[in-house]
């Protein structure tokens, strides 16, 4: 299937590693022009160098997503440098406290994860949408999480932030559909990588006195497909929702989790 993304301009937050890097590579492979946005531009540099070596047109832009004014400036810089902002993919976010109940979670921990996972996405959406409205075209994909669909004991703060992001997504979808802007939410399950292995599996292994490998197997057993999601699975979902193949889809939650949240 031809997604017809060639020469589309895509702004991606949190592109340095993990899902963000996989998503950036996937759009680059489709022939897109990229604005790679993050707080630490040095962390983005190796990816940018690699993609530029493959012929990708891109810009790396420094931005603290919790700074609304800076987000507005960065959107303008990306538009000026690349000529358009056709697609926004919000990947940047944090995990918050792990293994803490709502009572054990501090006010500071709660505020911090809400700020990055909700406010950061909101600020960049608010900055980008006027450019999309002007061109009467836009695709926004917010990368959330399945804990924003079902909740999770011990992950209250993170879960709250992702539930909130779903509300932001659906409201923007309703408000700007008439401007030909699609706004959707991708909900990864556990995604294999350092965060999953070194934090989630390590914590479970300590609590249950098992190995990290056994912890990973227990997680996989919770899913209908009996396997852990890969970052390329998330990238493919983002490509689909960023393309006109999904032209009639907006305001949806798309779990990419092997069958956990919806089953």
Residue frames as qw, qx, qy, qz and C-alpha x, y, z in Angstrom:
[[0.000, 0.888, 0.460, 0.000, 0.00, 0.00, 0.00],
 [0.405, 0.359, -0.013, 0.841, 1.33, 3.41, -0.98],
 [0.286, -0.668, -0.507, 0.464, 0.91, 5.80, 1.95],
 [0.305, 0.741, 0.258, 0.540, 1.81, 8.78, -0.27],
 [0.479, -0.820, -0.129, 0.285, 3.84, 10.53, 2.42],
 [0.661, 0.177, 0.152, 0.713, 6.65, 11.60, 0.09],
 [0.224, 0.381, 0.031, 0.896, 7.73, 15.20, 0.82],
 [0.472, -0.774, -0.347, -0.240, 5.29, 15.64, 3.72],
 [0.165, 0.539, -0.477, 0.674, 6.76, 17.73, 6.52],
 [0.750, -0.449, -0.483, -0.044, 6.64, 16.00, 9.91],
 [0.091, -0.663, 0.460, -0.584, 7.43, 17.56, 13.28],
 [0.819, -0.214, -0.530, 0.045, 8.37, 14.92, 15.84],
 [0.309, -0.764, 0.375, -0.424, 8.93, 15.57, 19.54],
 [0.706, -0.442, 0.535, -0.140, 11.18, 13.28, 21.57],
 [0.835, 0.484, -0.210, -0.155, 13.02, 11.78, 18.57],
 [0.026, -0.751, 0.657, -0.064, 16.35, 10.94, 20.19],
 [0.005, 0.254, -0.964, 0.082, 15.84, 7.31, 21.15],
 [0.332, 0.210, 0.853, -0.343, 13.43, 4.41, 21.52],
 [0.403, 0.636, 0.658, -0.034, 10.02, 4.92, 19.92],
 [0.138, 0.893, 0.002, -0.429, 10.90, 8.46, 18.90],
 [0.133, -0.537, 0.678, 0.485, 13.93, 7.34, 16.91],
 [0.359, 0.187, 0.893, 0.197, 12.01, 4.46, 15.32],
 [0.321, 0.787, 0.483, -0.209, 9.18, 6.82, 14.32],
 [0.046, 0.826, -0.268, -0.493, 11.66, 9.34, 12.90],
 [0.231, -0.299, 0.825, 0.421, 13.36, 6.64, 10.84],
 [0.393, 0.431, 0.812, 0.029, 10.02, 5.36, 9.56],
 [0.292, 0.877, 0.242, -0.295, 8.94, 8.78, 8.30],
 [0.074, -0.704, 0.517, 0.482, 12.37, 9.39, 6.79],
 [0.359, -0.038, 0.885, 0.294, 12.08, 6.09, 4.91],
 [0.378, 0.671, 0.636, -0.054, 8.79, 7.35, 3.43],
 [0.421, 0.396, 0.279, 0.767, 10.61, 10.38, 2.01],
 [0.225, -0.907, -0.352, -0.050, 9.33, 12.93, 4.51],
 [0.268, 0.567, -0.289, 0.723, 11.06, 16.12, 5.61],
 [0.643, -0.490, -0.552, 0.206, 11.57, 16.18, 9.36],
 [0.098, -0.722, 0.288, -0.621, 11.68, 18.70, 12.18],
 [0.718, -0.191, -0.616, 0.260, 13.23, 16.83, 15.12],
 [0.220, -0.722, 0.112, -0.647, 12.36, 18.64, 18.33],
 [0.790, -0.373, -0.448, 0.187, 13.70, 17.97, 21.81],
 [0.407, -0.910, 0.062, 0.038, 15.26, 19.49, 24.89],
 [0.560, -0.554, 0.505, 0.351, 18.68, 17.87, 24.37],
 [0.640, 0.701, -0.172, -0.264, 19.82, 18.50, 20.81],
 [0.015, 0.603, -0.796, -0.049, 23.09, 16.67, 21.41],
 [0.540, -0.007, 0.819, -0.196, 21.13, 13.49, 22.06],
 [0.695, 0.598, 0.286, -0.280, 19.32, 13.97, 18.73],
 [0.135, 0.779, -0.476, -0.384, 22.54, 14.65, 16.79],
 [0.290, -0.248, 0.895, 0.232, 23.55, 11.00, 16.03],
 [0.487, 0.490, 0.718, -0.083, 20.12, 10.21, 14.60],
 [0.327, 0.871, 0.058, -0.363, 20.07, 13.44, 12.60],
 [0.050, -0.649, 0.650, 0.391, 23.51, 12.75, 11.16],
 [0.389, 0.023, 0.910, 0.138, 22.50, 9.24, 10.16],
 [0.451, 0.659, 0.581, -0.157, 19.28, 10.36, 8.50],
 [0.212, 0.869, -0.179, -0.409, 20.96, 13.25, 6.69],
 [0.212, -0.446, 0.797, 0.346, 23.52, 10.76, 5.40],
 [0.387, 0.289, 0.870, 0.102, 20.62, 8.86, 3.87],
 [0.103, 0.280, 0.494, 0.817, 19.37, 11.98, 2.11],
 [0.195, -0.731, -0.650, 0.064, 16.65, 13.11, 4.52],
 [0.075, 0.553, -0.008, 0.830, 15.93, 16.83, 4.68],
 [0.566, -0.612, -0.537, 0.128, 15.64, 17.80, 8.33],
 [0.013, 0.683, -0.268, 0.679, 16.09, 20.40, 11.01],
 [0.565, -0.312, -0.659, 0.387, 16.95, 19.83, 14.66],
 [0.158, -0.670, -0.036, -0.724, 15.24, 22.32, 16.96],
 [0.280, -0.023, -0.739, 0.612, 15.80, 22.76, 20.68],
 [0.440, -0.462, -0.198, -0.744, 12.66, 23.03, 22.77],
 [0.046, 0.048, 0.827, -0.558, 11.52, 22.58, 26.33],
 [0.216, -0.390, -0.745, -0.497, 7.99, 21.39, 25.64],
 [0.294, -0.633, -0.629, 0.341, 6.77, 22.71, 28.97],
 [0.125, -0.440, 0.007, 0.889, 7.54, 26.24, 27.72],
 [0.475, 0.668, 0.562, -0.109, 4.49, 27.31, 25.72],
 [0.193, 0.901, -0.134, -0.363, 6.18, 30.37, 24.21],
 [0.199, -0.513, 0.752, 0.364, 9.16, 28.34, 23.04],
 [0.504, 0.264, 0.819, 0.081, 6.85, 25.77, 21.43],
 [0.410, 0.837, 0.287, -0.220, 5.21, 28.55, 19.42],
 [0.029, 0.824, -0.441, -0.355, 8.61, 29.81, 18.31],
 [0.372, -0.257, 0.858, 0.246, 9.80, 26.34, 17.31],
 [0.547, 0.517, 0.657, -0.039, 6.67, 25.69, 15.25],
 [0.317, 0.914, -0.002, -0.252, 7.29, 28.94, 13.38],
 [0.153, -0.675, 0.655, 0.303, 10.96, 28.02, 12.85],
 [0.504, 0.039, 0.850, 0.149, 10.02, 24.60, 11.50],
 [0.503, 0.727, 0.449, -0.127, 7.44, 26.12, 9.16],
 [0.174, 0.910, -0.238, -0.291, 9.91, 28.69, 7.86],
 [0.261, -0.536, 0.760, 0.259, 12.71, 26.16, 7.39],
 [0.319, 0.043, 0.929, 0.181, 10.67, 23.38, 5.76],
 [0.190, -0.035, -0.482, -0.855, 7.78, 25.25, 4.17],
 [0.674, -0.315, -0.362, -0.562, 4.93, 23.48, 5.95],
 [0.217, -0.210, 0.860, -0.411, 3.92, 21.40, 8.95],
 [0.603, -0.039, -0.570, -0.557, 1.76, 18.61, 7.58],
 [0.810, -0.284, -0.512, -0.026, 2.11, 16.17, 10.47],
 [0.201, -0.648, 0.526, -0.513, 2.79, 16.46, 14.19],
 [0.820, -0.161, -0.549, 0.025, 3.78, 13.36, 16.14],
 [0.329, -0.727, 0.378, -0.470, 4.02, 13.96, 19.89],
 [0.829, 0.021, -0.542, 0.132, 6.27, 11.25, 21.32],
 [0.226, 0.394, -0.549, 0.702, 8.13, 13.06, 24.09],
 [0.682, -0.561, -0.134, -0.450, 7.04, 12.12, 27.58],
 [0.022, -0.478, 0.774, -0.415, 8.02, 10.57, 30.87],
 [0.541, -0.149, -0.823, -0.085, 7.14, 7.48, 32.87],
 [0.497, -0.624, 0.091, -0.596, 6.58, 9.00, 36.30],
 [0.345, -0.438, 0.754, -0.348, 6.90, 7.05, 39.55],
 [0.673, 0.081, -0.678, -0.282, 6.71, 3.25, 39.22],
 [0.556, -0.160, -0.783, 0.230, 5.26, 1.04, 41.92],
 [0.015, -0.047, -0.466, 0.883, 3.80, 3.86, 44.02],
 [0.016, 0.641, 0.767, -0.038, 0.18, 4.06, 45.05],
 [0.055, 0.789, 0.275, 0.547, -1.74, 7.29, 44.71],
 [0.532, -0.844, -0.070, 0.000, -1.12, 8.03, 48.40],
 [0.754, -0.355, 0.191, 0.518, 2.61, 7.33, 48.10],
 [0.495, 0.510, 0.284, 0.644, 2.98, 9.53, 45.01],
 [0.267, -0.455, -0.228, 0.818, 4.20, 12.99, 45.97],
 [0.301, 0.848, 0.283, -0.330, 2.58, 16.17, 44.72],
 [0.015, -0.728, 0.473, 0.497, 5.81, 17.05, 42.93],
 [0.305, -0.086, 0.894, 0.318, 5.94, 13.69, 41.14],
 [0.373, 0.613, 0.692, -0.082, 2.35, 14.04, 40.03],
 [0.191, 0.889, 0.034, -0.415, 2.82, 17.61, 38.80],
 [0.176, -0.558, 0.641, 0.497, 6.00, 16.71, 36.92],
 [0.309, 0.104, 0.892, 0.315, 4.46, 13.89, 34.88],
 [0.303, 0.765, 0.539, -0.180, 1.27, 15.81, 34.16],
 [0.030, 0.838, -0.168, -0.518, 3.36, 18.74, 32.95],
 [0.111, -0.419, 0.741, 0.513, 5.44, 16.77, 30.46],
 [0.224, 0.183, 0.933, 0.216, 2.84, 14.25, 29.26],
 [0.193, 0.759, 0.618, -0.067, -0.13, 16.60, 29.00],
 [0.004, -0.895, -0.023, 0.445, 1.11, 20.17, 28.93],
 [0.300, -0.429, 0.609, 0.596, 4.00, 19.39, 26.58],
 [0.293, 0.324, 0.815, 0.381, 1.70, 17.84, 23.97],
 [0.107, 0.848, 0.495, -0.159, -0.89, 20.58, 24.38],
 [0.140, -0.781, 0.164, 0.585, 1.66, 23.37, 23.93],
 [0.229, -0.244, 0.705, 0.626, 3.01, 21.87, 20.69],
 [0.225, 0.526, 0.794, 0.204, -0.46, 21.14, 19.32],
 [0.020, 0.889, 0.319, -0.328, -1.55, 24.68, 20.11],
 [0.185, -0.658, 0.367, 0.631, 1.57, 25.97, 18.33],
 [0.235, -0.083, 0.812, 0.528, 1.20, 23.81, 15.22],
 [0.309, 0.562, 0.763, -0.078, -2.55, 23.85, 14.58],
 [0.218, 0.811, 0.092, -0.534, -2.73, 27.45, 13.26],
 [0.001, -0.486, 0.677, 0.553, -0.28, 26.50, 10.49],
 [0.184, 0.171, 0.952, 0.173, -2.44, 23.48, 9.63],
 [0.263, 0.702, 0.547, -0.373, -5.63, 25.53, 9.68],
 [0.133, 0.718, -0.235, -0.641, -4.05, 28.01, 7.26],
 [0.110, 0.330, -0.810, -0.472, -3.27, 25.21, 4.80],
 [0.802, 0.022, 0.053, -0.595, -6.50, 23.31, 5.55],
 [0.869, 0.168, -0.466, -0.003, -4.54, 20.12, 6.08],
 [0.099, -0.619, 0.659, -0.416, -3.02, 18.39, 9.08],
 [0.850, -0.168, -0.497, -0.051, -2.44, 15.11, 10.87],
 [0.204, -0.641, 0.552, -0.493, -1.70, 14.96, 14.59],
 [0.836, -0.117, -0.536, -0.005, -0.72, 11.74, 16.31],
 [0.343, -0.694, 0.447, -0.448, -0.31, 11.75, 20.08],
 [0.646, 0.116, -0.745, 0.120, 1.61, 8.78, 21.45],
 [0.554, -0.576, 0.225, -0.558, 0.07, 7.91, 24.79],
 [0.080, 0.273, -0.936, 0.206, -0.17, 4.55, 26.53],
 [0.514, -0.302, -0.746, -0.296, -2.55, 1.73, 27.36],
 [0.299, -0.320, -0.671, 0.598, -2.52, 2.75, 31.02],
 [0.183, 0.169, 0.046, -0.967, -4.52, 5.72, 29.78],
 [0.540, -0.085, -0.571, -0.612, -7.19, 3.26, 28.62],
 [0.735, -0.312, -0.596, -0.078, -7.43, 0.86, 31.55],
 [0.425, -0.798, 0.276, -0.328, -5.51, 2.45, 34.39],
 [0.763, 0.186, -0.557, 0.269, -2.84, 0.66, 36.39],
 [0.680, -0.730, -0.055, 0.042, -2.20, 0.15, 40.08],
 [0.708, -0.410, 0.177, 0.547, 1.17, 1.57, 41.03],
 [0.383, 0.125, 0.380, 0.832, 1.20, 3.90, 38.01],
 [0.065, 0.782, 0.560, -0.265, -1.49, 6.39, 39.01],
 [0.056, -0.739, 0.095, 0.665, 0.37, 9.54, 37.98],
 [0.113, -0.211, 0.732, 0.638, 1.39, 8.20, 34.58],
 [0.124, 0.451, 0.871, 0.150, -2.08, 6.78, 33.98],
 [0.051, 0.800, 0.397, -0.447, -3.71, 10.10, 34.85],
 [0.057, -0.595, 0.339, 0.727, -1.45, 11.95, 32.42],
 [0.064, -0.026, 0.837, 0.543, -2.33, 9.61, 29.56],
 [0.099, 0.637, 0.759, -0.095, -6.07, 9.71, 30.31],
 [0.011, 0.786, 0.130, -0.604, -5.76, 13.49, 30.15],
 [0.084, -0.378, 0.595, 0.705, -3.94, 13.35, 26.84],
 [0.149, 0.350, 0.885, 0.267, -6.82, 11.31, 25.41],
 [0.073, 0.797, 0.506, -0.322, -9.21, 14.12, 26.37],
 [0.056, -0.672, 0.256, 0.693, -6.98, 16.71, 24.72],
 [0.172, -0.082, 0.818, 0.543, -6.81, 14.55, 21.58],
 [0.133, 0.538, 0.825, 0.110, -10.57, 14.09, 21.28],
 [0.030, 0.827, 0.297, -0.477, -11.34, 17.77, 21.93],
 [0.064, -0.546, 0.447, 0.706, -8.88, 18.93, 19.25],
 [0.185, 0.139, 0.883, 0.408, -10.33, 16.36, 16.84],
 [0.110, 0.719, 0.680, -0.094, -13.81, 17.82, 17.34],
 [0.061, -0.823, -0.089, 0.558, -12.68, 21.42, 17.21],
 [0.021, 0.645, -0.478, -0.596, -10.56, 21.22, 14.04],
 [0.553, 0.200, 0.792, 0.164, -12.15, 18.48, 11.97],
 [0.429, 0.828, 0.335, -0.137, -13.85, 21.11, 9.82],
 [0.064, 0.879, -0.385, -0.275, -10.35, 22.38, 8.95],
 [0.875, 0.375, -0.306, -0.030, -9.40, 18.96, 7.54],
 [0.053, 0.589, -0.719, 0.365, -7.21, 18.11, 10.53],
 [0.865, -0.205, -0.442, -0.122, -7.18, 14.56, 11.90],
 [0.145, -0.619, 0.595, -0.492, -6.16, 14.11, 15.54],
 [0.907, -0.134, -0.359, -0.177, -5.62, 10.62, 16.94],
 [0.454, -0.664, 0.532, -0.263, -4.08, 8.78, 19.88],
 [0.754, 0.245, -0.609, 0.021, -1.76, 5.76, 19.64],
 [0.650, -0.611, 0.317, -0.324, -1.59, 3.72, 22.83],
 [0.510, 0.404, -0.754, 0.095, 1.51, 1.51, 23.04],
 [0.878, -0.451, -0.153, -0.048, 1.52, -1.37, 25.44],
 [0.607, -0.635, 0.364, 0.310, 4.82, -2.31, 27.02],
 [0.645, 0.738, -0.201, 0.001, 7.42, -1.56, 24.36],
 [0.912, -0.156, -0.003, 0.379, 10.61, -3.56, 24.41],
 [0.370, 0.739, -0.173, 0.536, 13.69, -1.49, 25.14],
 [0.361, 0.232, -0.584, 0.689, 15.84, -0.15, 27.98],
 [0.383, -0.310, 0.257, -0.831, 12.96, 1.43, 29.93],
 [0.876, -0.139, -0.210, -0.411, 10.94, -1.79, 29.82],
 [0.830, 0.094, -0.497, 0.236, 13.89, -4.06, 30.61],
 [0.399, 0.241, -0.493, 0.734, 15.74, -1.89, 33.12],
 [0.274, -0.216, 0.324, -0.879, 12.75, -0.44, 35.01],
 [0.773, -0.108, -0.065, -0.621, 9.55, -2.40, 34.57],
 [0.885, 0.062, -0.461, -0.014, 11.05, -5.89, 34.36],
 [0.380, 0.303, -0.624, 0.611, 13.71, -5.11, 36.96],
 [0.387, -0.294, 0.358, -0.798, 11.07, -3.93, 39.44],
 [0.886, -0.082, -0.132, -0.436, 8.90, -7.00, 38.90],
 [0.753, 0.229, -0.578, 0.214, 11.91, -9.27, 39.20],
 [0.104, 0.319, -0.614, 0.715, 12.83, -7.78, 42.57],
 [0.585, -0.212, 0.225, -0.750, 9.27, -7.96, 43.89],
 [0.937, 0.024, -0.051, -0.344, 8.71, -11.59, 42.82],
 [0.501, -0.540, 0.665, 0.120, 12.28, -12.88, 43.20],
 [0.834, 0.376, 0.385, 0.122, 12.45, -13.91, 39.55],
 [0.496, -0.133, 0.359, 0.779, 14.81, -13.03, 36.71],
 [0.222, 0.510, -0.068, -0.828, 14.20, -10.03, 34.44],
 [0.211, 0.120, -0.799, -0.550, 13.74, -12.47, 31.56],
 [0.097, -0.375, -0.916, 0.102, 11.00, -14.27, 33.47],
 [0.097, 0.563, 0.370, -0.733, 9.40, -10.91, 34.23],
 [0.236, 0.352, -0.435, -0.794, 9.32, -10.09, 30.51],
 [0.200, -0.104, -0.930, -0.290, 7.71, -13.47, 29.81],
 [0.006, -0.486, -0.760, 0.431, 5.01, -12.75, 32.42],
 [0.206, 0.519, 0.027, -0.829, 4.22, -9.46, 30.74],
 [0.247, 0.202, -0.708, -0.630, 3.98, -11.14, 27.33],
 [0.087, -0.238, -0.967, 0.027, 1.62, -13.75, 28.76],
 [0.166, 0.500, 0.493, -0.692, -0.90, -11.00, 29.57],
 [0.314, 0.475, -0.270, -0.776, -1.36, -10.19, 25.88],
 [0.858, 0.313, 0.254, -0.320, -3.54, -12.06, 23.41],
 [0.716, 0.634, -0.290, 0.000, -0.66, -12.30, 20.93],
 [0.889, -0.396, 0.064, 0.221, 1.80, -13.40, 23.65],
 [0.675, 0.217, 0.033, 0.704, 4.51, -11.00, 22.57],
 [0.260, -0.669, -0.164, 0.676, 5.93, -7.64, 23.61],
 [0.425, 0.884, 0.195, -0.012, 5.37, -4.67, 21.33],
 [0.654, -0.032, 0.173, 0.735, 8.37, -3.41, 19.34],
 [0.034, -0.602, -0.052, 0.796, 9.05, 0.25, 18.61],
 [0.010, 0.074, -0.666, -0.742, 8.57, -0.44, 14.89],
 [0.045, -0.530, -0.844, -0.071, 4.98, -1.48, 15.64],
 [0.070, -0.757, -0.347, 0.550, 4.33, 1.98, 17.06],
 [0.095, -0.415, 0.395, 0.814, 6.07, 3.62, 14.11],
 [0.027, 0.202, 0.833, 0.514, 3.86, 1.77, 11.64],
 [0.052, -0.704, -0.688, 0.168, 0.71, 2.88, 13.48],
 [0.101, -0.698, -0.049, 0.707, 1.91, 6.49, 13.35],
 [0.095, -0.155, 0.637, 0.749, 2.58, 6.21, 9.60],
 [0.006, 0.462, 0.854, 0.241, -0.94, 4.91, 9.05],
 [0.102, -0.799, -0.512, 0.298, -2.60, 7.71, 11.02],
 [0.165, -0.615, 0.169, 0.752, -0.39, 10.34, 9.39],
 [0.126, -0.016, 0.732, 0.670, -1.38, 9.25, 5.90],
 [0.500, 0.118, -0.085, -0.854, -4.52, 9.87, 3.88],
 [0.411, -0.069, -0.895, -0.159, -5.20, 6.14, 3.97],
 [0.244, -0.422, -0.757, 0.435, -6.75, 6.99, 7.36],
 [0.004, 0.266, 0.168, 0.949, -8.48, 10.14, 6.07],
 [0.534, -0.482, -0.353, -0.598, -11.80, 9.27, 7.72],
 [0.727, -0.370, -0.508, 0.276, -10.36, 8.38, 11.13],
 [0.110, 0.537, -0.281, 0.788, -10.14, 11.02, 13.84],
 [0.496, -0.511, 0.280, -0.644, -10.47, 11.18, 17.61],
 [0.936, -0.100, -0.309, -0.138, -9.71, 7.48, 18.04],
 [0.467, -0.643, 0.601, -0.085, -7.64, 5.54, 20.56],
 [0.835, 0.368, -0.393, -0.114, -5.54, 2.93, 18.76],
 [0.697, -0.560, 0.448, -0.020, -3.99, 0.39, 21.16],
 [0.681, 0.525, -0.509, 0.016, -0.83, -1.20, 19.79],
 [0.385, -0.553, 0.611, -0.414, -0.32, -3.71, 22.56],
 [0.218, 0.166, -0.958, -0.086, -0.82, -7.25, 21.29],
 [0.581, -0.414, -0.562, -0.419, -4.32, -7.34, 22.75],
 [0.343, -0.156, -0.683, 0.626, -4.37, -6.11, 26.33],
 [0.119, 0.121, 0.259, -0.951, -6.27, -2.87, 26.72],
 [0.540, 0.076, -0.244, -0.802, -9.22, -3.78, 24.53],
 [0.658, -0.025, -0.724, -0.206, -9.62, -7.44, 25.53]]
